[in-house]
Amino acid sequence: MSTIYDFTAERMDGSSQAFSEYKDKVLLIVNTASKCGFTPQFEGLESLYQQYKDQGLVVIGFPCNQFGSQDPGSNDEIGAFCQKNYGVSFPMMAKIDVNGADAHPIYDWLKDQKGGLLTDGIKWNFTKFLIDSKGQVIDRYAPTTKPDAIKKDIEQALTNK
């Protein structure tokens, strides 16, 4: 697979999301969790989405329960939590694994494109990947990187569309 557009994922409502529908958009893909110390980043992610969605940014959340069992709920429970507590309106996919034999293929591809500092695997919740409008990974950000810190990179990617 050569671009993000080659993948599909299941949305929280059970429908299928072809990433080819995001052609010419800048994507920020994040593995999320509802009970994590970084969970308040949902607010910043939603803020980025609201600020830049009309210019072509799509934030996409992938709930994951692999780190400290911090997202044990069902897709419906996770979606309700995100909407109620953080007003999340950006697309949320169904819960997945991001590491190991059952890792979603999109995460295998993301990790192949941009390895981490000490390991290529995802180390924790709220690891972020910025994808350009051609479907290629621009950069990878640690869980500690706050959404606001990515603004300049997002603006540059939107300018280069």
N, C-alpha and C positions, 0 to 999 in steps of 0.2 A: 504494500500500500504506500502510495507516494504523497498523498495529502490528507488532511482531516476530512475532506469531502468524500473519501472512499468508505467512510464508516457510517454505521447506524447505531442507535442506542434506544433503549426503552425509556419512555417518559414516565413520570410518576403515575399518570392515569392509565398506563398500560399500552398506550399507542406507541407506534414506532416513529423515531425521529431520524430522518436521513440528513446527515450533516451537509450533503450537497445543497440542501435548502439554504445554507448559510454562505453560499458562494458570494464573494465580494464583500463580506462582512469581516470585521476584526473580532476575534473571539477571545474571551478570558475564561479558561476552563479551570475549575477549582473542585478539589475533593473536600466535601464538607462534613460536619458533624454537629449535632444539636446540643451535645453535652460536653463541649470542649472549652478549654480556656480561651481558645481563639474564636469561639462561636460569635462573639460580638462583631467580628469582621463581616458578618452578613449585612450589617448596617452600612458599612463602607462599600461593600460590593453592590448593594442596591443603589447607593448614591452614585457610584460610577455609572451604573446602568442607566439611571435616570438622566444623568448629565450628558452622556454620550450616545445613547441609543439612536437618536435622530440623525447622528453623524455616521452610524454604521457599527456601533459596538454591541455585541451580544455577550452577556455574562451567562455562563452555563455551570450549574452546580451538579455535582455527582456525590450524593451522600455515600458514606463509607463507614462501616463499623469495625474496621480492622485495627484501629489504634485505640487501645484502652476501652473497647466496647462502648464508645461514646456516641453511637447512633443506633441504639437497639430497636427503635420503633419501626412500625410498618411504613410503607411509602406514604399512605394517607396521614399517619400521625406526624411524620417528618414534614410533609407539605403544610399541614395545618400549623405546626409549630413555627415554621419559617415565616409564614404569612402573618400569623397573629403577633409574633414577637418582634419581627423585623420588617414587615411589610414587603417581603420578597415577591417581586413580580417577574423577575427574570426566569428563564426556563430552568426547571429542576428535573433531572433524569431520575430513573429508578435507582435504588441503592445497588451498589456494585462493590467488587473487590478491586483494588488498584495494584496489589502486589500478589505474587504467588501464582500457582497453577490455574486458579480461577479468575485471575485478573482480566478485566474487560479489555478486549483487543485495542480499544482506543488508548488505554493507559499504557499498554505495551508499546504502542507506536510513539506516544508522547515521550516516554522514558528513553526510547531508542534515539529520538530526535535531540533530546536535551537532557543529559545525565545530571545528577545532583553533584554536590560538592564532594561528599565522601563516598557516596554510593549512588548508583543509577536508580535504585528503588525509591519509592515515595516513603519519606521518613515519618510524616505525621499529617494530620488533618490540615486543610487550608494551604496545601502546596498549590501554586498557581502557574498556569502556562498561558502565555500570550501568543496568539496565532494571527498571522497577517492575513490580508484580504486575498492572498493567493493560496491559503490553506497550509502554510508552513509555520513551524514553531519559531518565534522570534526569541523568546526568553523563558526562563523558568525562575520562579520566585519562591523563597523559603516560606514556611508557615508564619514566621515572625514578621514577614514583610507585610505592612499594612496596605490595604487597597489604595489609599491616598498616595503612597510612595510610587505607585505604578502609573500615575496620571501622565507624566511626561512621555513615557514609552507608549502609552495608549494614544496620546495626541499625535506622536510621531507616526505611529502605524496608520492612524486615520488620515493623516496628511499624505502618506505614501500610497493610499488606495489607488 
